[in-house]
Amino acid sequence: MHVLIPLCCFCEKVRDDEGAEVGQGRWVHLKTYHAMHNPLLDEVWFSPTPCPDCKYRGVNVRVLDKEDSHGH
């Protein structure tokens, strides 16, 4: 069985939904999550998702802009 875990690519925190409604878990550092849950790496898939702290601080998530979408 595989587990999909949101991972912030800016600060390396993951969202831990255990004991919380899906999508409402707390964000903890990847090493902390691994120590708490000890998942096998072949069972975990990461989904790049900015955490609320990085969003709040204004870390820009690059999305294709008009120029990129036209192949320039």
SVG drawing of the C-alpha trace seen along z (x, -y; Angstrom):
<svg xmlns="http://www.w3.org/2000/svg" viewBox="-12 -37 27 39">
<polyline fill="none" stroke="black" stroke-width="0.4" points="0.0,0.0 1.3,-3.4 0.8,-6.6 0.6,-10.1 2.1,-12.7 2.2,-16.5 5.8,-17.7 6.8,-21.4 9.6,-21.8 10.8,-25.0 11.2,-23.9 11.0,-20.1 8.0,-19.9 5.3,-17.2 1.6,-17.3 0.8,-14.7 -2.9,-14.0 -2.9,-11.3 -5.6,-12.0 -6.9,-15.0 -9.3,-15.5 -7.6,-14.8 -6.0,-18.0 -6.1,-19.6 -3.0,-17.9 -0.1,-19.8 3.1,-20.4 6.3,-18.8 9.8,-18.5 10.4,-15.4 12.8,-13.9 10.3,-14.4 7.6,-12.7 9.9,-9.8 10.9,-9.3 7.2,-9.4 5.8,-7.0 8.9,-5.2 7.4,-4.6 9.2,-2.5 10.4,-4.8 9.0,-2.5 5.5,-3.0 5.6,-6.8 4.9,-9.0 5.4,-12.7 3.2,-15.4 4.9,-18.8 2.6,-21.2 3.7,-24.5 3.0,-24.5 1.0,-27.4 4.1,-29.0 5.9,-29.2 2.7,-30.5 2.2,-33.1 5.9,-34.3 5.3,-34.8 7.5,-32.1 6.6,-32.1 5.4,-28.9 6.4,-29.2 3.5,-28.4 3.8,-28.6 3.3,-32.1 2.0,-33.3 5.5,-33.4 6.3,-29.9 3.0,-28.5 3.7,-29.8 7.1,-28.1 9.3,-31.2"/>
</svg>
